[in-house]
Amino acid sequence: LSSFSNRSWYLDGRLLLLITSVCIVFPLALLPKIGFLGYTSSLSFFFMVYFALVVMIKKWSIPCPLPLKSAIEPLQVSNSTADCKAKLFHLSKESAYAIPTMAFSFLCHTSVLPIYCELQSPSKSRMQNVTVTGIGLSFLIYFMSALFGYLTFYDKVDSELLQSYNKYLPHDTVILTVKLAILFAVLLTVPLIHFPARKAVLMLFFSHLPVSWICHIFVTLALNTIVVLFAMYVPDIKNMFGVVGSTTSTCLLFVYPGLFYLKLSREDFLSPQKLGVC
């Protein structure tokens, strides 16, 4: 307890979270238009590219079979080569988190309309190109990171990939820079996700009031406060991804688009298109 109380302020994770939220996330989230966030999103994307490249390169820096204990402790290397064979399918109790997490990862539907409204000469074809490009690049980064992360640690890979490197490369400078890159990538992504959330709250609860900066700032502050509280008190982000991915993300990805099509389409209900949607 005495060593914990004597720690420097910059080692307190919650205090750092508050500082970064107030100094970086909140000012970006206050922006009235989503267009400027395209620059921060591009920077965030390059951070994720760096993360994927390092994961691919580090695959050859960690031996297989893996050490059974952390590199900080005495190493006990397993002689079993069966642990170094990739499996096409690996089912366990953790597999239940896979589909919801993937659904959450590709949840970009909430930002489609704001981005469409700020396109130059908006059209269906241009928005389709933006969507395909964005989802395609995200899938490529996710796929390469997951593939090479699995080929590095196999069955011993953690739910948070960077945690696996802490065990076997605890003092690696490159891994430290990757952690910083992921930190900034997440910080710069939060305002982009926040924009449609604030828009929805304003339309639901304050649509009868004239547009004002007071409501804008109040809703922004309230939403950011909720996010910070979740970040402080939820012990494992995997649980949050599982819950949100299996409920909200599933509805936005699969259920609501189908319902909208059934409502708006003028085709007969027994047509192949509507039966396929059902």
Sequence and secondary structure as in RCSB ss.txt:
>XXXX:A:sequence
LSSFSNRSWYLDGRLLLLITSVCIVFPLALLPKIGFLGYTSSLSFFFMVYFALVVMIKKWSIPCPLPLKSAIEPL
QVSNSTADCKAKLFHLSKESAYAIPTMAFSFLCHTSVLPIYCELQSPSKSRMQNVTVTGIGLSFLIYFMSALFGY
LTFYDKVDSELLQSYNKYLPHDTVILTVKLAILFAVLLTVPLIHFPARKAVLMLFFSHLPVSWICHIFVTLALNT
IVVLFAMYVPDIKNMFGVVGSTTSTCLLFVYPGLFYLKLSREDFLSPQKLGVC
>XXXX:A:secstr
 HHHHTS GGG HHHHHHHHIIIIIHHHHT S STTHHHHHHHHHHHHHHHHHHHHHHTTTS SS BSS TTS  
 B   GGGGS  S    GGGGGHHHHHHHHT  GGGHHHHHHTSSS  HHHHHHHHHHHHHHHHHHHHHHHHHHH
HHHGGG  SSHHHHHHHH TT HHHHHHHHHHHHHHHHHHHHHHHHHHHHHHHHHSTTS   HHHHHHHHHHHHH
HHHHHHHH S HHHHHHHHIIIIIHIIIIIHHHHHHHHH  S TTSHHHHHH 
